């Protein structure tokens, strides 16, 4: 059985989107009791670090490979 690359990419995108949404939903539900300005600031800071050093580099590496 052959599957086109774009179709496979679309399926992967849908699966990861659903998984990411579920993780986000669980995180928001668990975070509500700890909601404060300092916790929001720390969360944004951690996200920014991960975005810059982990996710950003993965995207650049993958983009160069393609």
N, C-alpha and C positions, 0 to 999 in steps of 0.2 A: 504494500500500500504506500503510495507516494502522497506527501503533503507538501504544498508549496511553502516556501520560506516565510512569506508574508502571512499566510494563514497560521503557521506555527507560532510566529511572533505575536499575532493577535490573540491566540489562545493563551500563550504565556502571560501576556499583558493582563488579560481578564482574570486569570488565576491569581496573579500577584496583587492585582487591585482588590479582589475580594479578600484575600488574606490580609493585606495591609489595612483595609477598612475594619476587619474584625479585631485586629490588634489595636487599632486606634480606639475603637469603641470600648474594648476592655480597659485600656489605659485611662480613658476619660472617666469611666465609671469608678475605677480605683483611685483616681487622683482627686475626686471631688472633696473628700474629707480634709485634704491637705492643701486646699486652695488658699494661697496668699500671694502677696506681691513678690516677696523674696523667692518663693518656690517657682513662680512663673518666670522670674528673671533667670534663676538657675537652670530651669528647663530650656529656655531659649538659648542660654549660653552653651549648654551641653549639645543641643541640636546644632548650633552653629559650628562648634568644634568638629563634630562628626561629619557635618556636611562638607566642611573645608578639607579635612585631612583624610577622610575615608571615602565617602560617597563621591565627592568631586573628583578625586584621583581615579576612582574606578571608572567613572564616566569618561574622563579624558583618555585613559588607557584603552577602553573599549572603542571609543571613537577613532583613535589612531589605528587600531587593529582593523576596523572596517574600512 
